[in-house]
C-alpha cells in the first residue's frame, strides 16, 4: 500500500522503516529536514510540507499522524481536513485522548474523510519485533487499511477494538496498567536494595531469573535486566519520572465511571512524588510529629543544624 507518515521521531521513523521493509510506499514529512532526509535515504519519499505529502499520494489517500498529542495533533488533523478529499483516511497513532479523537472524527466525517485512532505500543523495539496496534474506526475503513496494520504488527499483534475512540481508549488503559506494573517492580527492587541482601545481589541476574517461569515474568522485566546490566544499581539515573497523560486520563475516566483504581491511581501519584526534591507535605508530617509527640526532625542539609 501507499501511506503518508507525519512525524519521524523515535516511533514514526521506525514505523516508516518497518513499512518500507514490508514493501509499502511511504511519503514522509517532519518539521526536521534532517529526519526527512534520514527516512528518504532508506527509501521513503521525502516531503517538505503537508501539502507536498498529500500531493505525493494517490487517492484514496491514507495519512498516519505520529506527533505529540494535544495541539500538535489537533493542528495537523485540522490542516489535513483542508487538504484531503472525500474517501481519504487519517490515522492518529499518537497517545491522544479518546474523546479528542471522536471530536476530530466528527469534524472530518462532515467532509467525507475517515478517521482511525490507533493505539501503538512497542516503543523503540517496535522496528525489530513489531508494534502492538489497538485500532478504532469504521470497520470497512480499517479493513482497507489492514495491510498497513498487519505489516507494522507482530503475529496476532493487531486488533480492531471497536468504533472511533476505542483505539485510544484501550491504549490509555493499557498505559495506566503499565504505570501500575512499573511501580510494583520499582517498589519490589527498592525493598530488596534496602535489605541486608541488596548490596551484594545482582539485579540483572534476578530480573533474568524472574523471567524463567515466574508468575511475574514480563517484557518489562527483560528491560529491567538490560538496565541493570548497564548500571547495576542505577547510580547514573535520577529518580525523576515523567508522565505523558494516559495515566491521568485513565484515573479521570475511572472516576467518571465510578470504577475504583487504587493501584493505578497511586502509581500515578508516585510519579508526581518522584519530581519533588523535598516534599512539602512530608515537611508538614514531620513538623506535626515533632509538635504532638516530640519526635525527632531532620534539619535541611547545610543549615548548620543536626537532628532536633
Buried (B, 14 or more C-beta within 10 A) or exposed (E): BBBBBBBBBEBBBBBBBBBBEBEBBBBBBBEEEEBBBBBBEEBBBBBEEBEBBBEBBEEBBBBBBBBBBBEBBBEBBEBBBEBBEEEBBBBBBBBBBBEBBBBBBEBBEEEEBBBBBBBBBBBEEBBEEBBBBBBBBBEEBBEBBBBBBBBBBBEEBBBBBBBBBBBBBBBBBBBBBBBBBBBBBBEEBEEEBEEEEBEEBEBBEBBBBBBEEEEEBEEBBBBBBEBBBEEEEBEEEEEEBEBEBBBBBBBEBBEEEEEEBEBBBBBBEBBEEBEEEEEEEEEEEBEEEEEEEEEEBEEEEEEEEEEE
